């Protein structure tokens, strides 16, 4: 284990099997909001060993909840191949972590702690930590960009921007959302608004990239358009990429191409 992974604030570190021999993967335990949490870390071995300057950091915030939509090692490795040190929190209550997910309210602290953790790693440039959130991770990334965390850039991909809109559009998720929030948007409007970054677009402090598939049936593209409109109204530096004929996920070749575009955009900021 490298020496830079053996210091606080990390509580425990263990090597994790990697499907790519050029990419090192570790399972970390750390504190977030006073709770023990876990995450995965990945980086290109050669990038760290041959680095003449600190490397960019990249926080990958997964979608889903619980065992649905867990951290994808394939994504972790794809991101790390671009030369960044990648950290992916699994969110509280999962894989040995304490607490319970609440879909972007208190559990956003797990993402905040992830940003700070990356910034404190000796091989990472603390001024170049970007956050990427997919699906339900989208609002987590946006909330990171609203905090005083010195986030370099933020990307929301297929992200939820208004949870009440999700309740309206996804009838199959209504029971889950009621359990998490305490009721419907009509009964618990504050609970939905608190988890909906579109209402706080003016608080975004980092350049923002909004990516969404035009044919997404899991998170409708209207989420992206509403967020982009709110950012324009608030004069926030935001760029919108609508992917024609693309759903929530992309085929492997298109996914790699999009990741290359994302990292080019990050470097240009």
Secondary structure, DSSP 8 states (H G I E B T S, - for coil): --GGGSSTTEEEEEEE--SSTTEEEEEEEEEETTEEEEEEEEEEHHHHHT-SS-EEEEEEE--SBTTBT---HHHHHHHHTTT-EEEEE--TTSTT--S---SSSTTHHHHHHHHHHHHHSTTEEEEEEEEEEETHHHHHHHHHHHSSS--SEEEEES--S-HHHHHHH-GGGHHHHHHHHSS-TTT-HHHHHHT-GGGGGGG--SEEEEEEETT-SSS-THHHHHHHHHHHHTT--EEEEEETT--SS--HHHHHHHHHHHHHHHHH-
